[in-house]
Amino acid sequence: MFLTETELINMKITSESKLNDSDIIKTLIQDDILSISKLEMKTGEMYYNGEQDILKHNFNQTIVSSTDEDENEKLESFRNPNGSNHHNINPFHKILVDQKVSYIAAKEPSISVRGASDDTSLKEYEKYLSVFCNEKFNEMLQDWIMGASNKGIEVLHVYYNKNGDFKYCIVPAEEIIAIYDTEHQTELEQVIRYYDIKVTRNGRTYLQKRVEWWTKNEVTYYIQNDAGNYEIDSSIRYNPSPHWWIQTLKEGFTVKNEKHSWGRVPFIILKNNSKGTNDLKCIKGLIDAYDLISSSGTNDFLDFVDLYWVIEGYGGEAASSIVKKLQVNKSVHIDDTSGKVEAKQVDLPVEGRLEFLKMLRRDIFHFGMGVDVDNENFGSAPSGVSLKFRYAQLDLKVGMIIPKLKSAIKEFLWFVTDDYNRNNNASFDSNLIDIDINETIITNDYELVKMINESKGVVSDKTLLSKHPFVDDVNAEIEEIEAQQQKEENRFLDYSIGDGGESHENTE
């Protein structure tokens, strides 16, 4: 749920209810939990984990319509305990999200600093950022994108641990209430985070909510009491607290505690698109239909009877006895001369069902804006233009999140730079940072390498390296190239001195 500061202030000063902090927190959390956006977050996460609505469907139970003596229609629930109740889970949402995440973040992004090629200190700063944004950072990046795709938004939190080390982690978006500036609703002013903790009292364990109310300069901790109200958490020595403390130690004892704050809320929100909607919303109905038809078809096959026997003029025994005689004797005796035994075969409508499933699958990948690699025509024309055409929908979807991702990474690197500046007595400006996302796509490598070679002198070497199919980490590759060039130069110098050994002196 998103709020503006004006809405929050109105809650605090409303003349009708005189709300205190506890009332405000309780109202905000209750409204947030029941909000459509949080319900859609939960659904997106469930479908990614294969917990789909089809699991709630009971194929043993159906509604039967009947008419009474007065010709009134009556609906009754009928349950067949002998029927199959199998559920087919078709995780299309997971496939599409994983495809999108891999497309964006399978390779590490390229971090560069403008002016670094001409300035030694900026070069060192660029190198530090490149090293900092390592495999762990890329793993976080994948989780960040995946969370935003499932929920519409995902949140990154930066902090200092007890040892004073700079750290970052994903905080589930369902725990966050974001409060933005009133005028433009773009600057994050405050964040309320709430989550459950286990509390044990008198041998009984139960859940209580803990709340962190973050502003640009401090954080206030609240705890839910037994009455369901929220009070200042007395277990926190300084409450409100600054974003972090810097301790000065002397002979192992703390002699000074300094309050420090970033002047920014240390949470970074990544939106999946401009509306903040998840990737499931447009295709959930199609996936549910696919699951239902696929599951009902499976149950029909499991319960399928090849032959139905129609027997006339035979009496006195149960149906099970008739079946046994048919199995053993291959015949039964008919008492009535007009009786008969007839076998009727039933065929399942397989072809029509398969065609409908094929249509649903096509629509899921089309409206889900993904690439169906199981399509029989996918690899039939491997030219670069053909492959690019097949990735057109995915490119459009990815194009909606990449600008937001670059902005979010740059915001994160502001905190990284601030930490670096304080620890190294520096004053680098994070606005000089450029970020390139290195998308992963199935390509015709020969055509791509040829195009890269033909673009030398027109496009920077760094950009060309980022597009090369053999390069995963551009900055690391640049360092390898520079080291290799230096090694070759040293070898050439050693060879020149050793081979010539001739110092050409003028002996006149």
C-alpha positions in Angstrom: 0.0 0.0 0.0 1.3 3.5 -0.9 0.4 6.6 1.1 1.3 10.3 0.8 2.5 12.4 3.8 -0.7 14.4 3.5 -2.8 11.3 4.0 -0.7 10.3 7.0 -1.0 13.8 8.5 -4.7 13.8 8.0 -5.0 10.6 10.0 -2.9 12.2 12.8 -4.9 15.4 13.1 -8.4 14.2 12.3 -10.8 16.0 14.6 -13.3 13.1 14.7 -11.2 10.3 16.1 -8.1 11.8 17.7 -5.9 8.9 16.7 -2.7 8.1 18.6 0.3 6.3 17.1 -1.1 2.9 18.1 -4.4 3.6 16.5 -2.7 4.8 13.3 -0.4 1.8 13.1 -3.3 -0.6 13.7 -5.5 1.0 11.1 -2.7 1.2 8.5 -1.7 -2.5 9.0 -5.3 -3.7 8.9 -6.0 -1.8 5.7 -2.7 -2.9 4.2 -3.2 -6.6 4.8 -6.7 -6.5 3.2 -5.7 -4.2 0.3 -6.0 -5.6 -3.3 -2.3 -5.0 -3.9 -1.2 -7.2 -1.0 -3.7 -9.9 -2.0 -2.3 -9.9 -5.5 1.2 -10.1 -4.1 0.2 -13.2 -2.2 -1.4 -14.8 -5.2 1.7 -14.0 -7.4 4.0 -15.7 -4.9 1.7 -18.7 -4.6 1.5 -19.3 -8.4 5.3 -19.0 -8.6 5.6 -21.7 -6.0 3.0 -23.9 -7.8 0.2 -23.3 -5.2 -2.5 -22.7 -7.8 -6.3 -22.4 -7.5 -6.8 -25.8 -9.2 -5.6 -27.4 -5.9 -8.9 -26.2 -4.3 -11.0 -27.9 -7.0 -12.7 -31.2 -5.9 -13.3 -33.3 -9.0 -15.3 -35.8 -6.9 -18.0 -33.3 -6.2 -20.4 -31.7 -8.6 -23.7 -29.8 -8.7 -26.6 -31.7 -10.1 -29.8 -30.1 -11.2 -33.2 -31.8 -10.7 -36.9 -30.9 -10.9 -39.4 -31.6 -8.2 -43.1 -32.5 -8.7 -44.0 -28.8 -9.0 -41.4 -28.4 -11.8 -39.1 -26.3 -9.6 -35.4 -26.6 -10.3 -33.4 -27.8 -7.4 -29.5 -27.8 -7.2 -27.9 -30.5 -5.1 -24.3 -31.3 -4.4 -23.3 -34.8 -5.6 -20.1 -36.5 -4.4 -18.6 -39.5 -6.1 -16.0 -41.0 -3.6 -14.8 -43.5 -6.3 -13.9 -40.8 -8.8 -10.3 -39.6 -9.4 -9.3 -36.3 -8.0 -6.0 -35.6 -9.6 -4.7 -32.0 -10.1 -2.3 -31.0 -12.8 -0.1 -28.0 -11.9 1.1 -26.1 -15.0 3.6 -23.5 -13.7 3.5 -21.1 -16.6 3.9 -18.1 -14.3 7.2 -19.5 -12.9 8.5 -20.3 -16.4 7.8 -16.7 -17.6 9.2 -15.0 -14.5 12.4 -17.2 -14.5 12.8 -16.5 -18.2 12.5 -12.7 -17.6 14.9 -12.8 -14.6 17.5 -14.8 -16.6 17.1 -12.5 -19.6 17.9 -9.4 -17.4 20.3 -10.7 -14.8 21.9 -13.9 -15.8 25.0 -11.8 -16.5 26.2 -9.2 -14.1 25.4 -5.6 -15.0 28.3 -3.3 -16.2 29.2 -0.5 -13.8 31.2 2.4 -15.1 32.1 5.9 -13.9 32.2 8.8 -16.3 35.7 10.2 -16.6 37.4 7.1 -15.1 39.6 6.6 -18.2 41.2 10.0 -17.6 41.3 10.1 -13.8 43.2 7.6 -11.6 41.1 8.2 -8.5 37.9 7.7 -10.5 39.3 4.6 -12.0 39.9 3.2 -8.5 36.4 4.2 -7.5 35.0 2.4 -10.6 37.1 -0.7 -9.8 35.7 -0.7 -6.2 32.1 -0.6 -7.4 32.8 -3.4 -9.9 34.3 -5.6 -7.2 31.5 -4.7 -4.8 28.8 -5.7 -7.4 30.0 -9.3 -7.4 28.2 -12.7 -7.6 26.4 -12.0 -4.3 25.1 -8.7 -5.7 23.9 -10.4 -8.9 22.1 -13.1 -6.8 20.4 -10.4 -4.9 19.5 -8.6 -8.2 17.8 -11.8 -9.5 15.8 -12.1 -6.3 14.9 -8.4 -6.5 13.6 -8.7 -10.1 11.8 -12.0 -9.3 10.0 -10.5 -6.3 8.9 -7.4 -8.3 7.6 -9.7 -11.1 5.6 -11.8 -8.6 4.3 -9.0 -6.4 4.5 -5.8 -8.5 7.2 -4.3 -6.3 10.1 -5.6 -4.2 12.1 -3.8 -1.6 15.9 -3.7 -0.8 17.1 -2.6 2.6 20.5 -1.3 3.4 21.9 -1.3 7.0 24.9 -1.7 9.2 25.2 -4.8 11.3 26.4 -5.0 14.9 30.1 -5.1 13.7 29.6 -1.9 11.7 29.7 -3.7 8.3 27.7 -2.3 5.4 25.0 -4.9 4.5 22.0 -5.2 2.3 19.1 -7.6 1.9 15.7 -8.1 0.3 12.8 -7.2 2.6 9.5 -8.8 1.4 7.3 -6.2 -0.1 4.3 -7.6 1.7 5.8 -6.3 5.0 6.1 -2.7 3.7 3.9 0.4 3.8 5.6 3.1 1.7 4.8 6.8 2.4 5.7 9.2 -0.5 5.9 13.0 -0.8 2.6 14.6 -1.4 3.4 16.9 -4.3 4.9 14.5 -6.8 4.6 11.1 -5.0 8.0 10.0 -6.2 10.3 10.6 -3.2 10.2 8.0 -0.4 9.7 9.9 2.8 8.8 7.2 5.3 8.5 3.4 5.5 6.5 1.3 7.9 7.7 -2.3 8.1 5.7 -4.9 10.1 6.3 -8.6 10.6 5.5 -11.4 13.0 7.8 -12.5 15.8 7.4 -15.5 18.1 6.8 -14.7 21.8 6.8 -17.3 24.6 5.1 -16.6 27.9 4.1 -19.0 30.6 5.1 -21.9 28.4 2.9 -20.8 25.5 4.3 -19.5 22.1 2.3 -17.2 20.0 2.8 -14.5 17.3 3.0 -10.8 17.8 3.6 -8.1 15.3 6.7 -5.9 15.5 6.7 -2.5 13.7 9.6 -0.4 12.5 8.7 3.2 11.5 11.6 4.6 9.4 12.1 8.2 8.4 15.0 9.9 6.7 16.8 10.4 10.1 15.6 7.7 12.5 13.6 4.6 13.2 11.1 4.0 15.9 10.3 0.4 17.1 6.9 -0.7 18.3 5.7 -4.0 19.6 2.1 -5.4 19.8 0.9 -6.1 23.3 -1.6 -8.7 24.4 -4.5 -6.4 23.9 -3.5 -5.9 20.2 -2.3 -2.3 20.7 1.1 -1.0 19.7 3.5 0.5 22.2 7.1 1.6 22.1 9.4 -1.4 22.3 11.1 -1.1 25.7 13.7 -3.8 24.7 15.4 -1.2 22.5 17.7 1.0 24.6 17.4 4.1 22.4 14.0 4.4 20.8 13.7 6.2 18.5 17.2 5.2 17.2 19.4 6.7 14.5 20.0 4.7 11.4 23.3 3.5 12.9 25.8 4.2 15.6 29.5 4.8 15.4 31.3 3.7 18.6 34.6 4.9 19.9 36.4 2.3 22.0 39.2 2.9 24.5 40.8 -0.1 26.2 37.9 -2.3 25.1 35.2 0.0 26.5 32.8 2.3 24.6 33.7 5.9 25.5 31.6 7.5 22.8 28.5 6.8 20.8 27.7 8.9 17.7 24.4 9.0 16.0 24.4 8.8 12.2 21.7 8.8 9.6 21.7 8.8 5.8 19.3 11.6 5.3 17.4 9.1 3.2 15.0 6.3 4.0 17.3 3.2 3.7 14.8 1.2 1.6 14.8 1.0 -2.2 11.6 0.0 -4.0 11.8 -1.6 -7.4 8.5 -1.4 -9.3 7.8 -4.0 -11.9 6.1 -1.4 -14.2 4.6 2.0 -13.9 1.4 0.6 -12.3 3.3 -1.6 -9.9 1.3 -4.7 -11.1 2.7 -8.2 -11.1 3.2 -10.5 -14.2 0.5 -12.9 -13.2 -2.5 -10.5 -13.4 -3.0 -10.7 -17.2 -2.7 -14.4 -17.5 -4.1 -15.9 -14.3 -7.4 -16.8 -15.9 -5.7 -18.5 -18.8 -3.5 -20.6 -16.5 -6.6 -21.5 -14.4 -8.4 -22.6 -17.5 -5.4 -24.7 -18.7 -5.1 -26.3 -15.2 -8.8 -27.1 -15.1 -9.0 -28.7 -18.6 -5.7 -30.6 -18.2 -6.8 -31.9 -14.7 -10.3 -32.9 -15.8 -8.9 -34.7 -18.9 -6.5 -36.6 -16.7 -9.3 -37.6 -14.3 -11.5 -38.7 -17.3 -8.6 -41.0 -18.5 -8.1 -42.4 -15.0 -11.8 -43.2 -14.6 -12.2 -44.3 -18.2 -14.2 -47.5 -18.9 -13.4 -49.1 -22.3 -16.8 -50.9 -22.6 -20.2 -50.4 -21.2 -22.3 -53.6 -21.1 -26.1 -53.3 -21.8 -27.8 -56.5 -20.6 -31.5 -57.2 -21.0 -33.5 -60.2 -19.7 -31.0 -61.2 -17.0 -32.1 -61.2 -13.4 -31.4 -62.5 -10.0 -27.7 -61.6 -9.6 -25.8 -58.4 -8.8 -23.9 -56.5 -11.4 -20.6 -57.7 -9.9 -21.6 -61.3 -10.5 -22.4 -60.5 -14.1 -19.1 -58.9 -14.6 -17.3 -62.0 -13.1 -19.2 -64.4 -15.5 -18.3 -62.3 -18.5 -14.6 -62.3 -17.4 -14.5 -66.1 -16.8 -17.0 -67.6 -19.3 -17.0 -64.8 -21.9 -20.8 -65.2 -21.8 -23.9 -65.1 -19.6 -27.2 -67.0 -19.8 -30.3 -64.9 -20.7 -33.6 -66.1 -19.2 -35.8 -63.9 -21.4 -35.9 -64.9 -25.1 -36.2 -61.3 -26.0 -33.2 -60.3 -23.9 -29.7 -59.4 -25.3 -26.2 -58.5 -24.2 -24.6 -55.6 -26.0 -21.2 -53.9 -25.5 -20.9 -50.2 -26.3 -17.6 -48.4 -26.5 -17.1 -44.8 -25.4 -14.5 -42.5 -26.9 -13.1 -39.5 -25.1 -13.0 -36.2 -27.0 -9.2 -36.0 -26.9 -8.4 -34.0 -30.1 -10.7 -31.1 -29.3 -9.3 -30.9 -25.8 -5.7 -30.9 -27.1 -6.4 -28.1 -29.6 -8.0 -26.0 -26.9 -5.0 -26.5 -24.6 -2.7 -25.6 -27.5 -4.7 -22.3 -27.9 -4.5 -21.5 -24.2 -0.8 -22.2 -24.1 -0.3 -19.8 -27.1 -2.3 -17.1 -25.4 -0.5 -17.5 -22.1 2.9 -16.9 -23.7 1.5 -14.1 -25.9 -0.3 -12.1 -23.2 2.5 -13.1 -20.7 4.9 -11.6 -23.2 7.3 -14.5 -23.1 9.1 -16.9 -25.5 7.7 -20.4 -25.9 10.9 -22.4 -26.5 8.8 -25.6 -26.9 7.3 -24.1 -30.1 8.0 -26.5 -32.9 9.1 -23.5 -35.1 11.4 -21.9 -32.6 14.7 -23.3 -33.9 13.7 -23.6 -37.6 15.1 -20.3 -38.7 18.2 -19.4 -36.5 19.1 -16.1 -38.2 19.6 -13.1 -36.0 16.6 -11.3 -37.3 14.3 -14.3 -36.8 15.5 -14.8 -33.2 15.1 -11.1 -32.4 11.6 -11.3 -33.8 10.8 -14.2 -31.5 12.1 -12.2 -28.5 10.1 -9.1 -29.4 7.4 -9.6 -26.8 9.9 -10.4 -24.0 11.9 -7.3 -25.0 8.8 -5.1 -24.6 8.1 -6.6 -21.1 11.7 -6.3 -20.0 11.8 -2.7 -21.4 9.2 -1.7 -18.7 11.4 -2.7 -15.8 14.9 -2.1 -17.0 14.8 1.8 -16.6 13.3 1.3 -13.1 16.0 -1.3 -12.3 18.8 1.0 -13.4 17.4 3.8 -11.3 17.0 1.4 -8.3 20.6 0.1 -8.7 21.9 3.7 -8.9 20.0 4.6 -5.7 21.6 1.6 -4.0 25.0 2.6 -5.2 24.4 6.0 -3.6 24.5 4.2 -0.2 27.5 2.2 -1.3 29.3 5.4 -2.3 28.4 7.2 0.9 29.9 4.3 2.9 33.0 4.3 0.7 33.5 8.1 1.1 33.3 8.0 4.9 35.7 5.1 5.2 38.2 6.5 2.8 37.9 10.2 3.4 36.7 10.7 -0.2 34.0 12.7 -2.0 33.0 10.7 -5.0 29.7 11.5 -6.7 27.4 8.6 -7.4 25.7 10.7 -10.2 28.8 9.8 -12.3 27.8 6.1 -12.3 26.5 4.6 -15.5 24.8 1.2 -15.4 24.4 -1.2 -18.4 22.1 -4.2 -18.2 23.6 -7.1 -20.2 20.6 -9.0 -21.4 20.9 -12.7 -22.2 19.3 -13.9 -25.5 19.7 -16.9 -27.7 21.6 -15.5 -30.7 23.4 -16.5 -33.8 26.9 -16.1 -32.3 28.6 -15.9 -35.7 26.4 -13.1 -36.9 26.8 -11.3 -33.6 30.6 -11.5 -33.5 30.8 -10.3 -37.1 28.6 -7.3 -36.3 30.8 -6.5 -33.2 33.9 -6.6 -35.3 32.4 -4.3 -37.9 31.3 -1.9 -35.2 34.8 -1.2 -33.9 35.7 2.4 -34.0 32.0 3.3 -34.2 30.9 2.1 -30.8 33.1 2.0 -27.6 35.0 -1.1 -26.8 33.2 -1.5 -23.5 29.8 -1.5 -25.2 31.0 -4.0 -27.7 32.4 -6.3 -25.0 29.0 -6.2 -23.2 27.4 -7.6 -26.3 30.0 -10.3 -26.9 28.6 -13.8 -26.4 31.7 -15.0 -24.5 31.8 -12.2 -22.0 29.8 -12.4 -18.7 31.5 -9.7 -16.6 32.5 -6.8 -18.8 34.6 -5.0 -16.1 36.5 -8.2 -15.2 37.1 -8.8 -19.0 38.5 -5.3 -19.4 40.9 -5.9 -16.5 42.0 -9.2 -18.1 42.6 -7.4 -21.4 44.6 -4.7 -19.7 46.7 -7.2 -17.8 47.3 -9.2 -20.9 48.4 -6.1 -22.9 50.7 -5.1 -20.0 52.2 -8.6 -19.9 52.8 -8.6 -23.7 54.4 -5.1 -23.5 56.8 -6.3 -20.7 57.6 -9.4 -22.7 58.4 -7.3 -25.8 60.6 -5.0 -23.7 62.5 -8.0 -22.1 63.0 -9.5 -25.6 64.2 -6.3 -27.1 66.8 -5.7 -24.4 67.9 -9.4 -24.2 68.1 -10.0 -28.0 69.6 -6.7 -29.1 71.8 -6.5 -26.1 73.5 -3.9 -28.3 73.7 -0.4 -27.0 74.3 1.6 -30.1 76.8 4.1 -28.9 78.5 6.8 -30.9 82.3 5.9 -30.8 83.6 8.7 -32.9 
